[in-house]
Amino acid sequence: MSNLYECHCHIALDGEDFKTAAAKHKNGADMMHIRSVFEKYRSMSFAYIRDGGDKWGVSAAASKIAAEYGIEYASPVFPIHKKGNYGSFIGRSFESMADYRGLVKEVKNSGGDFIKVMASGIMDFGRFGVLTGWELSLDEMREMVTIAHGEGFAVMVHVNGADGVKRCVEAGADSIEHGNYMDEDAVRYIAESGCVWVPTVSATTELRGKNLFPEDMLGRILNMQEENIRLGAALGALVASGSDAGAKCVYHGEGSIKEIEYLSAFISEDQLLKAQEKIRQVFKRQG
């Protein structure tokens, strides 16, 4: 494939150490870092990047120079999470829907392309099937999606767990990010809705062999995700390639290529391109 897509990355991060990466941007976005990442993607024939955002203004700064590298770049500016719940390490928080509306307006005023919502926690790598938390109710998700859509924004949702995914799809989310621990019903929800699923398998595959987490646990998580990707492909779900590049052990460019190669074992090139083109078309500000 040429003109490759990376549909979920964090240009602010480096795949090595979160604290060190964040420190680079403490006095403003590190433009040398941003340019080096773009140069790597350009050298590997990437034409489209959708970022997951950050709280340091890096994604917003990257938006201003992406075209210099021949890359179409979409940014939420920052992820949004409910105060006290998962997401404070990289996003901005809200307590009330009035707060959330204010953040959506801020994204708009900052030139953001879409809204990213953190709806759940992540996997507890010590206990299979357990998440670090669920934060948002169906009613909250519906209202948040409605507000974002009303401002002309698509909604990208970080979510894991079968019930969480079903709530987000039912609420009208435009893409599901990660989606670990889904059941068959959740995969069917995605397939029938036309929502795009970005499974980010590299965020787990690249942890193997590093002595960071139990290997049997990583294997079980990957096996379940692989089964769901196979099912999604069979059901005609829109599955796009996004590696979560910048996350631990997932390097910009290399991790993105590995994600494409992994998904290509289960999904045809035409299916992958269809999903990624939908992301490219939908995740740009309409209002």
Summary of the structure (lengths in Angstrom):
residues: 287
radius of gyration: 17.2
end to end distance: 32.3
largest distance: 47.9
contacts: 1026
relative contact order: 0.15
helix: 44%
strand: 16%
